[in-house]
Amino acid sequence: MEPERRVRVRDATTLRALAHPLRLRLLRYLLAAGPRTAAQCAEALGDTGSNCSYHLHQLARHGLIERVSAEGANRRDRPWRAAATGLEFLPESGDADGQQVNDALTALELDEVFRSLQRYQRQQHKLTDEWRESSTFHNYTLSLTPDELRHLTLTLDAVIRPYLRPMRNAPLTDARPVSLSLQAYPTPEFI
């Protein structure tokens, strides 16, 4: 298992660099798929190689991704990889600009999660019964204090962490990228 490299992004400039739909999708793709060239990213995300290359360079400029050394490969063929196994986005306390950018980034992330769920729903018939039966969609309403919510979140995070795609050196042969979303927040109707 590779060591975890978790990064907390706090500055508004880096948050702003991520607040672009394609950049966020590129970063998510590299985290899920591992090292890929701009051409491979373009094919997977349905975009052009030149557009992906430009946005990959922007992500690299902010330290969010990096080039992978590949012997004998020219610059164009060298793959990119995420610079961390996971990112947390949290602007500096009192940074109104950073909070505004973080809000935009969160909206983009929620849009991408929804689009991913829609793609799954449209394509689930292509999966084997085993994969369809293993997939799950649960929604719970809990009654928690802030300390209990924090404890629950940290406990679930500890259980999930060993399965993170970037940290698994040799996943089982039938393993594939799986999206797992967990949202935990006070129910808006009761705030």
C-alpha positions in Angstrom: 0.0 0.0 0.0 1.3 3.4 -0.9 1.6 6.0 1.8 -1.3 8.5 2.0 -0.6 12.0 0.7 -3.6 14.0 1.8 -3.6 17.8 1.2 -5.8 20.5 2.6 -6.3 23.3 0.1 -7.0 26.6 1.9 -5.8 29.5 -0.3 -8.3 31.2 -2.6 -6.0 31.1 -5.6 -5.7 27.3 -5.6 -9.4 26.9 -4.9 -10.1 29.2 -7.8 -7.9 27.1 -10.1 -10.1 24.1 -9.2 -13.4 25.9 -9.6 -13.6 25.0 -13.3 -15.7 22.0 -14.4 -13.1 20.4 -16.6 -10.3 20.8 -14.1 -12.3 19.3 -11.3 -13.3 16.4 -13.6 -9.6 15.9 -14.7 -8.5 15.8 -11.0 -11.3 13.3 -10.1 -10.4 11.2 -13.1 -6.7 11.1 -12.2 -7.5 10.1 -8.6 -9.7 7.3 -9.9 -7.8 6.0 -12.9 -4.2 6.7 -11.9 -1.6 8.2 -14.2 -2.9 9.2 -17.6 -1.7 11.3 -20.6 -3.7 14.3 -21.8 -4.9 12.2 -24.7 -6.2 9.5 -22.4 -7.9 12.1 -20.3 -9.5 13.7 -23.3 -10.8 10.3 -24.6 -12.2 9.4 -21.2 -13.8 12.8 -20.5 -15.0 13.5 -24.0 -12.9 16.6 -24.6 -10.0 17.5 -26.9 -6.4 16.7 -26.1 -5.3 20.3 -26.4 -8.0 21.5 -24.0 -7.2 18.8 -21.5 -3.5 19.5 -21.8 -4.0 23.2 -21.1 -6.1 22.5 -18.0 -3.7 19.8 -16.8 -0.9 22.4 -16.9 -3.1 24.8 -14.9 -3.6 22.1 -12.2 0.1 21.4 -12.2 0.9 25.1 -11.8 -1.0 25.0 -8.5 0.6 21.8 -7.3 -2.5 19.7 -7.6 -1.1 17.2 -10.2 2.4 16.3 -11.4 4.2 14.6 -14.2 5.1 10.9 -13.9 8.6 10.0 -14.9 8.5 7.6 -17.8 11.7 6.4 -19.4 12.0 7.1 -23.1 8.8 9.0 -23.2 8.7 12.5 -24.7 7.0 15.4 -22.8 3.8 14.8 -24.7 3.6 11.1 -23.8 4.4 11.5 -20.1 1.4 10.8 -18.0 0.0 13.1 -15.2 -1.0 12.0 -11.8 -2.7 13.6 -8.8 -0.1 15.1 -6.4 -2.1 13.7 -3.4 -4.3 10.7 -2.6 -7.0 13.1 -1.5 -7.8 16.8 -1.1 -9.8 18.7 1.4 -11.1 22.1 0.5 -11.4 24.6 3.3 -10.7 28.3 2.9 -8.9 30.2 5.6 -11.2 31.4 8.4 -12.5 34.8 7.7 -11.5 34.7 4.0 -14.7 35.9 2.3 -13.2 35.5 -1.2 -12.0 32.0 -0.4 -15.4 31.1 1.0 -17.1 32.3 -2.1 -14.8 30.3 -4.3 -15.2 27.3 -2.1 -19.0 27.6 -2.4 -18.6 27.6 -6.2 -16.3 24.6 -6.0 -18.7 22.7 -3.8 -21.6 23.5 -6.3 -19.4 22.1 -9.1 -18.6 19.0 -7.1 -22.3 18.4 -6.3 -23.1 18.8 -10.0 -20.5 16.2 -10.9 -21.7 13.8 -8.3 -25.2 14.1 -9.7 -24.0 13.7 -13.3 -22.0 10.6 -12.3 -25.1 9.1 -10.6 -27.1 9.8 -13.8 -24.5 8.1 -16.0 -24.6 5.1 -13.6 -28.4 5.0 -13.8 -28.3 5.0 -17.6 -25.6 2.4 -17.9 -26.2 0.0 -15.0 -27.9 -2.5 -17.3 -24.4 -3.1 -18.8 -23.1 -4.4 -15.4 -23.1 -8.0 -14.2 -25.8 -9.0 -11.7 -23.0 -9.2 -9.1 -22.0 -5.5 -9.6 -25.7 -4.3 -9.8 -26.5 -6.1 -6.5 -23.4 -4.8 -4.8 -24.3 -1.1 -5.6 -26.3 0.7 -3.0 -28.2 3.9 -2.5 -29.1 4.6 1.1 -30.3 7.7 2.8 -30.5 7.9 6.6 -31.9 10.6 8.9 -29.8 10.5 12.1 -30.0 12.4 15.4 -26.6 13.6 16.4 -24.7 16.2 18.3 -21.8 18.0 16.5 -19.3 15.9 18.4 -21.1 12.7 17.4 -21.3 13.8 13.8 -17.5 14.5 13.8 -16.8 11.1 15.4 -19.1 9.3 12.9 -17.4 11.0 10.0 -13.9 10.2 11.2 -14.8 6.6 11.9 -16.3 6.1 8.4 -13.3 7.9 6.9 -10.9 5.4 8.7 -12.9 2.4 7.4 -12.9 3.8 3.8 -9.3 5.0 3.6 -7.6 1.6 2.9 -9.7 1.2 -0.2 -8.8 4.5 -1.9 -7.7 3.8 -5.4 -4.4 5.8 -5.4 -3.2 3.9 -2.3 -3.8 0.4 -3.5 -0.7 -1.0 -5.1 -2.2 -4.2 -6.5 -6.0 -4.1 -6.4 -7.6 -7.5 -6.9 -8.1 -8.4 -10.6 -11.9 -7.9 -10.4 -11.6 -4.5 -8.7 -12.7 -1.4 -10.5 -13.1 2.2 -9.6 -16.2 2.7 -7.4 -17.7 6.1 -6.5 -18.6 6.5 -2.9 -20.3 9.7 -1.8 -21.1 10.4 1.8 -22.8 13.6 2.8 -23.5 14.4 6.4 -25.0 17.8 7.4 -27.8 19.2 9.5 -31.1 18.7 7.7 -31.9 22.2 6.2 -35.6 22.1 7.3 -34.5 21.9 10.9 -31.7 24.6 10.9 
